[in-house]
Every structure is written in C-alpha cells, then in structure tokens.
Amino acid sequence: MVYILILVVILLFAIHFYRKEKRHSVKPFPEHWHKLLMENVLYYKNLSKGRQLVFQQKMMQFLSEVYIDGVQFELEELDKILIAASAVIPVFGFKEWHYTNLSGILLYPDNFNEDMQFSSKDNSRNIGGIVGNGRFEKQMILSKKALYHGFRNTTDKSNTGIHEFVHLIDKLDDRTDGVPERLLEHQYAIPWLNLIHKEIEAINDNHSDIRKYGGTNQAEFFAVASEYFFERPDLLKKKHPELYKMLVKCFNQKLANPIKN
C-alpha cells in the first residue's frame, strides 16, 4: 500500500514544519486524566500524590513540545496519555528533561512491517515501534496495539513505548549503541559495557530470563533491560542485582519496592 507510505511522509513533513513554526504553550493537566492514569499506568499509580503532580507536569511539558498524530484514525485522549507516560517514565528521575531529538510521533492502529505498512493481509507486520533515521529523523512511529499492550500487561517485563523512548535517550549522543552518555558518568561506561556483554551472552546461551530480543545488540539490550527495570523492578533486582544497580544509577531512579496491582 504505497499510498500509506506517501501519507506517512507527508505527515512527517507537516509535523516538522509545524514544530519549526510554532511551539505550544504548556496546557493545564486535565483533571480527569488522573483517573485514566491510575487505571492504566501502574508506575504512576505507585507514586506518592506529590510525585504524581510532578509526573503530570512533566507529561504536559512533553505534550507541549511534541506533535502526535494518528494514521487513518482519530486520536483518543488515552493514546496521548500513554505516549506521554512512556516518555516521562524513563526520565522521571531527572529534574528537567527535553527530548531534543524528537519532533513528532505517528501512531499506527496496528503493528507494521519494514515498509511501514499495516495491511491486515500482511503477515510480516511485527514491528511495534521505531525511532526514525534519515528522512524520518526526529520522528517516532508507534503501534497503538503494542503501546496499549505494554501498559495492560504488567507481568511480561515488556513495554514498547518505554523501549522506543529509551532508544531516543541512547541516541542523544548521536550513536544508538546502548551506552547512553547523557545518563552514565564516564567511570561507569566500561563496567556497563562489560555487564552488557556478559548479559547478552547469557541471553544467547538461553541462560537468562531477559527477553531474547535483548541479545540482538547493545542498543536493543539497553532498551529491553530498561523495559524490564520499569515494568518488574522487583524481579530484576532479585534475578539481576548488578544490572538493577547499574540501571538505578543510569536512570537516577530507585524502584526497589515491589510493584503490585
């Protein structure tokens, strides 16, 4: 379906020029969003009331800086909420954060293939999200189906939205290599690389409970391990204490308390 690809390109150019010409002011947090967050975002639910207010502010700041559009469907409030939550969770430990390498997000109704098509007749639709390069630089494409699954299933150690935003964080130093220089102090770089290689070897030898995709390369390991860290910190701390401690340093977040429904 070539027309879908053409539509995507047009939308991405529109997003680019929209962001270039106009910067949204930060809107007040809609009060009814609190209930939606409590029902759908376990990370938010487990925050204190004061920290929830900070989370809300960070969400609205993010939404003022990034354009979100649906492809062949109209966006719902929960779509924006889950995307914003995905963006805030990995950087919540920092006082201020801006995704300077992101201008816009396109939300597809379903998973898509390498040609960014999501026809129901295509069996190769196995991509839930990508961070763009080249003509899609500063853009992200997410599958609504994958986005929602990441928040609804709180036991599978996976979250597509968080995964893609971690890739963006990794990419801030212009290299998506699994070593986020903006987050890791220099003295931790070598220990982090050594740990990555050890964990990837364990994954590929079927001696790890970390998702198989994390064994693909350093960048995917960082993203997959980060999903695990934010979705099941209690389990990660128990099974991979060294990795847990390193991710606490990396994200400036201590998630030692078990997360329960």
Residue frames relative to the residue before (quaternion, step in Angstrom):
aa qw qx qy qz dx dy dz
M 1.0000 0.0000 0.0000 0.0000 0.00 0.00 0.00
V 0.2043 -0.8326 0.5071 0.0884 3.51 0.21 1.38
Y 0.6165 0.5820 -0.3559 0.3932 3.59 1.01 -0.73
I 0.5951 0.5574 -0.3650 0.4493 3.58 1.15 -0.57
L 0.6502 0.5113 -0.3106 0.4683 3.58 0.96 -0.90
I 0.6392 0.5166 -0.3198 0.4715 3.59 1.01 -0.84
L 0.6383 0.5296 -0.3151 0.4613 3.58 1.00 -0.86
V 0.6419 0.5287 -0.3173 0.4559 3.56 0.99 -0.88
V 0.6592 0.5106 -0.3087 0.4576 3.57 0.90 -0.93
I 0.6514 0.5142 -0.3096 0.4641 3.58 0.95 -0.90
L 0.6649 0.5045 -0.3014 0.4610 3.57 0.93 -0.90
L 0.6563 0.5141 -0.3167 0.4524 3.58 0.97 -0.82
F 0.6421 0.4965 -0.3243 0.4858 3.59 1.02 -0.74
A 0.6327 0.5276 -0.3328 0.4590 3.59 1.01 -0.78
I 0.6320 0.5274 -0.3226 0.4672 3.56 1.01 -0.85
H 0.6499 0.5361 -0.3208 0.4327 3.56 0.90 -0.96
F 0.7257 0.4300 -0.2584 0.4707 3.58 0.78 -0.97
Y 0.5848 0.5636 -0.3668 0.4536 3.58 1.14 -0.61
R 0.6914 0.4717 -0.2775 0.4716 3.56 0.88 -0.99
K 0.6464 0.5343 -0.3221 0.4393 3.58 1.06 -0.72
E 0.7441 0.4257 -0.2161 0.4673 3.56 0.97 -0.88
K 0.8299 0.1354 -0.0261 0.5406 3.57 1.01 -0.69
R 0.1310 -0.7724 0.6182 0.0640 3.55 -0.94 0.91
H 0.4030 -0.7403 0.4870 0.2291 3.55 -0.60 1.13
S 0.4102 -0.6383 0.5776 0.3010 3.52 -1.18 0.55
V 0.5476 -0.6145 0.4488 0.3481 3.58 -1.17 0.52
K 0.2741 -0.7813 0.5440 0.1362 3.56 -0.64 1.15
P 0.5952 -0.5536 0.4287 0.3942 3.59 -1.19 0.43
F 0.5330 -0.6165 0.4764 0.3299 3.56 -1.17 0.61
P 0.3985 -0.7130 0.5157 0.2587 3.63 -0.68 1.02
E 0.4967 -0.7060 0.4149 0.2874 3.59 -0.60 1.10
H 0.6771 0.5081 -0.3138 0.4300 3.60 0.95 -0.78
W 0.5188 0.6320 -0.4185 0.3954 3.59 1.25 -0.17
H 0.5427 0.6256 -0.4047 0.3877 3.59 1.14 -0.55
K 0.6584 0.5059 -0.3042 0.4669 3.58 0.92 -0.91
L 0.6570 0.5088 -0.3086 0.4629 3.58 0.96 -0.84
L 0.6428 0.5067 -0.3165 0.4794 3.58 1.04 -0.75
M 0.6488 0.5225 -0.3153 0.4546 3.58 0.95 -0.87
E 0.7040 0.4715 -0.2561 0.4654 3.57 1.04 -0.78
N 0.8155 0.3211 -0.1154 0.4675 3.58 1.05 -0.74
V 0.7630 0.3107 -0.1728 0.5399 3.62 1.14 -0.47
L 0.2954 -0.8023 0.4972 0.1477 3.56 -0.13 1.33
Y 0.5862 0.5786 -0.3648 0.4343 3.59 1.05 -0.72
Y 0.6720 0.4854 -0.2778 0.4855 3.58 0.94 -0.95
K 0.6423 0.5504 -0.3193 0.4272 3.58 0.92 -0.92
N 0.7183 0.4558 -0.2451 0.4650 3.58 1.06 -0.75
L 0.5288 0.6108 -0.4198 0.4136 3.60 1.25 0.08
S 0.5434 -0.5678 0.4880 0.3796 3.57 -1.24 0.40
K 0.6736 -0.4999 0.3416 0.4239 3.59 -1.19 0.36
G 0.6503 0.5227 -0.3164 0.4514 3.56 1.01 -0.81
R 0.6760 0.4761 -0.2859 0.4844 3.56 1.00 -0.84
Q 0.5826 0.5624 -0.3742 0.4520 3.58 1.15 -0.54
L 0.6255 0.5321 -0.3350 0.4619 3.59 1.03 -0.73
V 0.6371 0.5096 -0.3213 0.4808 3.58 1.02 -0.81
F 0.6266 0.5414 -0.3251 0.4567 3.58 0.99 -0.86
Q 0.6436 0.5307 -0.3115 0.4551 3.56 0.96 -0.90
Q 0.6589 0.5135 -0.3023 0.4591 3.57 0.94 -0.91
K 0.6641 0.5015 -0.3015 0.4655 3.56 0.96 -0.87
M 0.6088 0.5503 -0.3428 0.4572 3.59 1.08 -0.71
M 0.7028 0.4679 -0.2755 0.4596 3.56 0.83 -1.00
Q 0.5951 0.5465 -0.3564 0.4693 3.57 1.12 -0.64
F 0.6538 0.5128 -0.3052 0.4652 3.57 0.92 -0.92
L 0.6948 0.4836 -0.2818 0.4516 3.59 0.84 -0.97
S 0.6254 0.5250 -0.3439 0.4636 3.59 1.20 -0.39
E 0.7254 0.4537 -0.2231 0.4671 3.57 1.21 -0.47
V 0.7695 0.3021 -0.1464 0.5433 3.58 1.20 -0.46
Y 0.3352 -0.7367 0.5589 0.1804 3.54 -0.96 0.93
I 0.0966 -0.7895 0.6053 0.0313 3.59 -0.93 0.92
D 0.0411 0.7991 -0.5979 0.0472 3.56 -0.89 0.91
G 0.3745 -0.7094 0.5544 0.2218 3.56 -1.17 0.67
V 0.3157 -0.7359 0.5706 0.1821 3.57 -1.08 0.76
Q 0.8502 -0.0573 -0.0485 0.5211 3.53 -0.55 1.30
F 0.7432 0.2231 -0.2590 0.5752 3.57 1.06 0.74
E 0.4930 -0.6616 0.4832 0.2928 3.55 -1.23 0.49
L 0.4980 -0.6808 0.4547 0.2859 3.55 -0.84 1.00
E 0.2467 -0.7279 0.6198 0.1583 3.54 -1.19 0.69
E 0.6761 -0.4935 0.3508 0.4200 3.57 -1.22 0.36
L 0.6701 0.5162 -0.3115 0.4330 3.57 0.89 -0.90
D 0.5555 0.5880 -0.3930 0.4373 3.59 1.14 -0.53
K 0.6948 0.4685 -0.2667 0.4761 3.57 0.83 -1.03
I 0.6341 0.5460 -0.3283 0.4382 3.57 0.99 -0.84
L 0.7080 0.4591 -0.2742 0.4612 3.59 0.82 -0.95
I 0.6204 0.5170 -0.3469 0.4769 3.59 1.07 -0.65
A 0.6700 0.4922 -0.2994 0.4682 3.59 0.88 -0.93
A 0.6369 0.5188 -0.3298 0.4652 3.60 0.99 -0.78
S 0.6239 0.5418 -0.3280 0.4579 3.59 1.04 -0.80
A 0.6756 0.4957 -0.2835 0.4664 3.55 1.06 -0.78
V 0.7071 0.4869 -0.2600 0.4421 3.57 0.96 -0.90
I 0.6094 0.6124 -0.3629 0.3491 3.60 0.88 -0.91
P 0.7235 0.4419 -0.2991 0.4378 3.68 0.67 -0.90
V 0.7685 0.3433 -0.1860 0.5069 3.62 1.10 -0.59
F 0.3424 0.7764 -0.4756 0.2317 3.58 1.25 0.25
G 0.6363 0.5587 -0.3232 0.4224 3.58 1.16 -0.50
F 0.6676 0.4731 -0.2950 0.4934 3.57 1.29 -0.12
K 0.5732 -0.6367 0.3952 0.3313 3.54 -0.94 0.92
E 0.7991 -0.0147 0.0334 0.6001 3.57 0.95 -0.84
W 0.0668 0.7950 -0.5979 0.0781 3.54 -0.94 0.89
H 0.0277 -0.7705 0.6368 0.0024 3.55 -1.05 0.87
Y 0.3451 -0.7161 0.5674 0.2148 3.56 -0.92 0.92
T 0.1359 -0.8435 0.5178 0.0444 3.55 0.24 1.31
N 0.6943 0.4445 -0.2742 0.4952 3.60 1.23 -0.30
L 0.6657 0.4385 -0.3149 0.5152 3.57 1.20 0.56
S 0.1429 -0.7929 0.5890 0.0631 3.56 -0.89 1.00
G 0.8337 -0.0629 0.0890 0.5413 3.55 0.89 -0.89
I 0.2466 -0.7503 0.6010 0.1222 3.51 -1.32 0.49
L 0.1633 -0.7470 0.6366 0.1008 3.53 -1.02 0.89
L 0.1822 -0.7822 0.5898 0.0845 3.56 -0.84 1.02
Y 0.2219 -0.7665 0.5944 0.0994 3.54 -0.69 1.19
P 0.5558 -0.6227 0.4220 0.3538 3.62 -1.09 0.52
D 0.8054 0.1110 -0.0192 0.5820 3.59 1.13 -0.62
N 0.6860 -0.4258 0.3610 0.4667 3.56 -1.30 -0.06
F 0.2034 -0.7954 0.5655 0.0788 3.57 -1.18 0.55
N 0.4770 -0.6644 0.4896 0.3023 3.56 -1.30 0.20
E 0.7576 -0.3913 0.2607 0.4527 3.59 -1.27 -0.09
D 0.6675 0.4583 -0.2922 0.5089 3.58 1.24 -0.42
M 0.4621 -0.7157 0.4025 0.3349 3.55 1.37 0.24
Q 0.4476 0.6448 -0.4775 0.3948 3.54 1.02 0.88
F 0.1439 -0.8125 0.5623 0.0546 3.56 -1.05 0.75
S 0.1875 0.7981 -0.5437 0.1797 3.58 1.06 0.74
S 0.5240 -0.6601 0.4450 0.3027 3.56 -0.97 0.89
K 0.6392 0.5356 -0.3246 0.4463 3.60 1.22 -0.38
D 0.6203 0.5652 -0.3295 0.4327 3.58 1.27 -0.25
N 0.2799 -0.7992 0.5145 0.1352 3.57 -0.52 1.20
S 0.6292 0.5547 -0.3372 0.4274 3.61 1.24 -0.19
R 0.4363 0.6989 -0.4606 0.3301 3.61 1.24 0.26
N 0.2582 0.7885 -0.5183 0.2074 3.56 0.09 1.26
I 0.5481 0.6053 -0.3990 0.4171 3.59 1.25 0.28
G 0.2185 -0.8035 0.5447 0.0998 3.57 -0.77 1.05
G 0.8053 -0.0832 0.0601 0.5839 3.56 1.22 -0.36
I 0.0233 -0.7820 0.6225 0.0204 3.55 -1.20 0.58
V 0.3001 -0.6776 0.6343 0.2202 3.51 -1.33 0.48
G 0.4190 -0.7788 0.4174 0.2089 3.54 -0.56 1.18
N 0.1250 -0.7411 0.6535 0.0900 3.50 -1.37 0.49
G 0.7749 0.3412 -0.2340 0.4780 3.56 -1.27 0.18
R 0.8357 -0.0701 0.0737 0.5396 3.56 -0.74 -1.04
F 0.6992 0.4221 -0.2657 0.5123 3.58 1.25 -0.32
E 0.2544 0.7922 -0.5130 0.2113 3.58 1.22 0.45
K 0.8239 0.1735 -0.1901 0.5049 3.56 -1.08 0.89
Q 0.6177 0.5036 -0.3596 0.4853 3.57 1.21 0.49
M 0.1413 -0.7506 0.6369 0.1050 3.54 -1.27 0.49
I 0.1307 -0.7600 0.6305 0.0884 3.54 -1.12 0.72
L 0.0533 -0.8088 0.5852 -0.0226 3.56 -0.79 1.07
S 0.3755 -0.6719 0.5874 0.2502 3.54 -1.24 0.54
K 0.4640 -0.6786 0.4952 0.2810 3.56 -0.82 1.00
K 0.6233 0.5502 -0.3373 0.4417 3.57 0.98 -0.83
A 0.6952 0.4606 -0.2717 0.4804 3.61 0.89 -0.95
L 0.6133 0.5626 -0.3399 0.4379 3.58 1.02 -0.82
Y 0.7046 0.4610 -0.2660 0.4693 3.57 0.81 -1.01
H 0.6231 0.5492 -0.3436 0.4382 3.58 0.99 -0.80
G 0.6310 0.5684 -0.3268 0.4147 3.58 1.00 -0.83
F 0.7338 0.3977 -0.2286 0.5011 3.58 1.07 -0.69
R 0.6558 0.5232 -0.3199 0.4403 3.58 1.11 -0.56
N 0.7273 0.3429 -0.2168 0.5536 3.57 1.08 -0.69
T 0.0965 -0.8484 0.5204 0.0105 3.58 -0.17 1.28
T 0.6692 0.5010 -0.3029 0.4576 3.60 1.24 0.16
D 0.6325 0.5950 -0.3293 0.3708 3.61 1.20 -0.25
K 0.4499 -0.7262 0.4242 0.3004 3.62 1.31 0.11
S 0.6449 0.5086 -0.3164 0.4747 3.60 1.22 0.36
N 0.1173 0.7632 -0.6316 0.0693 3.54 -1.18 0.65
T 0.3561 -0.7834 0.4710 0.1939 3.57 -0.23 1.29
G 0.6423 0.5353 -0.3365 0.4333 3.60 0.91 -0.85
I 0.6676 0.4829 -0.2935 0.4847 3.58 0.86 -0.96
H 0.6076 0.5790 -0.3408 0.4236 3.58 0.98 -0.88
E 0.7242 0.4468 -0.2565 0.4584 3.58 0.78 -1.02
F 0.6538 0.4926 -0.3291 0.4706 3.60 1.02 -0.66
V 0.5955 0.5341 -0.3655 0.4759 3.59 1.13 -0.52
H 0.5998 0.5364 -0.3559 0.4752 3.60 1.06 -0.66
L 0.6443 0.5183 -0.3224 0.4607 3.59 0.98 -0.82
I 0.6332 0.5210 -0.3241 0.4718 3.57 1.00 -0.83
D 0.6446 0.5274 -0.3008 0.4646 3.56 0.98 -0.91
K 0.7039 0.5006 -0.2486 0.4382 3.56 1.05 -0.88
L 0.4672 0.7171 -0.4282 0.2900 3.60 1.22 -0.22
D 0.6942 0.4172 -0.2799 0.5155 3.59 1.17 -0.44
D 0.5745 -0.6329 0.3296 0.4008 3.57 1.35 0.49
R 0.7128 0.3392 -0.2612 0.5556 3.60 1.23 0.29
T 0.1996 -0.7545 0.6138 0.1189 3.56 -0.74 1.06
D 0.2403 0.8179 -0.4692 0.2307 3.53 0.29 1.33
G 0.5960 -0.6021 0.3597 0.3909 3.56 1.23 0.20
V 0.6671 0.4168 -0.2931 0.5435 3.57 1.33 0.10
P 0.1302 -0.8375 0.5279 0.0540 3.61 0.07 1.26
E 0.2553 -0.8210 0.4920 0.1370 3.57 0.04 1.29
R 0.6077 0.5584 -0.3567 0.4377 3.59 1.13 -0.51
L 0.7392 0.4122 -0.2126 0.4883 3.59 1.18 -0.54
L 0.7579 0.3785 -0.1981 0.4930 3.57 0.93 -0.87
E 0.4032 -0.6825 0.5518 0.2592 3.54 -0.87 0.92
H 0.6836 -0.5476 0.2987 0.3789 3.53 -1.11 0.80
Q 0.6807 0.5218 -0.3056 0.4135 3.59 0.89 -0.88
Y 0.6681 0.4908 -0.3041 0.4693 3.58 1.25 -0.31
A 0.4669 0.7186 -0.4307 0.2830 3.61 1.22 -0.28
I 0.7057 0.4527 -0.2778 0.4689 3.61 0.78 -0.97
P 0.6506 0.4892 -0.3374 0.4728 3.65 0.86 -0.78
W 0.6299 0.5369 -0.3299 0.4540 3.60 1.05 -0.76
L 0.6602 0.4992 -0.3056 0.4708 3.60 0.93 -0.89
N 0.6428 0.5172 -0.3233 0.4635 3.58 0.97 -0.83
L 0.6558 0.5071 -0.3034 0.4698 3.56 1.00 -0.85
I 0.6173 0.5478 -0.3380 0.4523 3.59 0.97 -0.85
H 0.6957 0.4845 -0.2869 0.4462 3.57 0.76 -1.04
K 0.6385 0.5212 -0.3237 0.4646 3.58 1.03 -0.77
E 0.6931 0.4771 -0.2772 0.4639 3.59 0.91 -0.94
I 0.6290 0.5273 -0.3369 0.4613 3.61 1.02 -0.77
E 0.6326 0.5252 -0.3276 0.4655 3.58 1.00 -0.82
A 0.6523 0.5101 -0.3156 0.4633 3.59 0.96 -0.84
I 0.6275 0.5331 -0.3325 0.4598 3.59 1.00 -0.82
N 0.7294 0.4495 -0.2417 0.4555 3.57 0.79 -1.06
D 0.6664 0.4502 -0.2985 0.5140 3.59 1.28 -0.29
N 0.4566 -0.7080 0.4176 0.3403 3.58 1.36 0.18
H 0.5111 0.6260 -0.4261 0.4065 3.56 1.06 0.81
S 0.6772 0.4498 -0.2869 0.5067 3.58 1.15 0.54
D 0.3820 -0.7051 0.5440 0.2468 3.57 -1.18 0.56
I 0.4511 0.6536 -0.4722 0.3826 3.60 1.27 0.17
R 0.6148 -0.6047 0.3639 0.3521 3.54 -0.92 0.96
K 0.6152 -0.6158 0.3693 0.3256 3.55 -0.93 1.03
Y 0.6206 0.5701 -0.3456 0.4129 3.59 1.00 -0.80
G 0.5786 0.6000 -0.3686 0.4114 3.58 1.18 -0.48
G 0.6417 0.5281 -0.3243 0.4519 3.59 1.22 -0.32
T 0.4252 0.7314 -0.4473 0.2902 3.59 1.29 0.00
N 0.7383 -0.2481 0.2089 0.5913 3.57 0.86 -1.04
Q 0.7415 -0.4228 0.2761 0.4418 3.59 -1.30 0.10
A 0.6592 0.5243 -0.3151 0.4375 3.59 0.93 -0.92
E 0.6921 0.4595 -0.2838 0.4789 3.57 0.90 -0.90
F 0.5963 0.5487 -0.3755 0.4500 3.58 1.07 -0.59
F 0.6479 0.5257 -0.3174 0.4507 3.59 0.89 -0.94
A 0.6883 0.4814 -0.2854 0.4615 3.59 0.89 -0.93
V 0.6780 0.4865 -0.2918 0.4673 3.58 0.92 -0.90
A 0.6508 0.5034 -0.3143 0.4735 3.60 0.97 -0.84
S 0.6363 0.5291 -0.3253 0.4575 3.58 1.07 -0.70
E 0.5940 0.5424 -0.3583 0.4738 3.58 1.06 -0.70
Y 0.6489 0.5213 -0.2987 0.4669 3.55 0.91 -1.01
F 0.6535 0.5434 -0.3027 0.4314 3.59 0.91 -0.98
F 0.7546 0.3884 -0.2157 0.4828 3.59 0.87 -0.92
E 0.6869 0.4731 -0.2910 0.4686 3.59 1.11 -0.56
R 0.8168 0.0538 0.0106 0.5743 3.62 0.92 -0.90
P 0.0281 -0.8488 0.5279 0.0107 3.62 0.62 1.05
D 0.6077 0.5674 -0.3498 0.4317 3.57 1.08 -0.71
L 0.6953 0.4664 -0.2655 0.4780 3.57 0.91 -0.95
L 0.6348 0.5271 -0.3322 0.4571 3.59 1.00 -0.81
K 0.6450 0.5264 -0.3175 0.4539 3.58 0.98 -0.85
K 0.6720 0.5006 -0.2850 0.4654 3.56 1.05 -0.80
K 0.7811 0.3674 -0.1802 0.4715 3.58 0.80 -1.03
H 0.8006 0.1388 -0.0533 0.5805 3.60 1.10 -0.66
P 0.0764 -0.8624 0.4982 0.0472 3.61 0.61 1.09
E 0.6466 0.5184 -0.3270 0.4542 3.59 1.00 -0.77
L 0.6562 0.4972 -0.2981 0.4830 3.57 0.99 -0.85
Y 0.6228 0.5450 -0.3316 0.4530 3.57 0.99 -0.83
K 0.6746 0.5003 -0.2960 0.4550 3.59 0.86 -0.97
M 0.6601 0.5070 -0.3127 0.4577 3.57 0.99 -0.81
L 0.6716 0.4842 -0.2986 0.4748 3.60 1.01 -0.76
V 0.5610 0.5641 -0.3844 0.4683 3.59 1.17 -0.50
K 0.6597 0.4907 -0.2980 0.4850 3.59 0.94 -0.89
C 0.6656 0.5426 -0.2942 0.4195 3.54 0.91 -1.01
F 0.8002 0.2965 -0.1335 0.5039 3.58 0.77 -1.05
N 0.3676 -0.7547 0.4699 0.2729 3.57 1.32 -0.04
Q 0.5894 0.5371 -0.3687 0.4777 3.54 1.09 0.83
K 0.1769 -0.7627 0.6140 0.0998 3.54 -0.88 0.95
L 0.0154 -0.8167 0.5749 -0.0481 3.55 -0.44 1.23
A 0.1305 0.8549 -0.4922 0.0997 3.54 0.95 0.92
N 0.6387 0.5447 -0.3460 0.4191 3.60 1.02 -0.68
P 0.5175 -0.6391 0.4619 0.3324 3.59 -0.90 0.85
I 0.3028 -0.7351 0.5782 0.1831 3.57 -0.99 0.84
K 0.0216 -0.8124 0.5816 -0.0342 3.54 -0.66 1.12
N 0.5342 -0.6083 0.4764 0.3430 3.54 -1.22 0.49
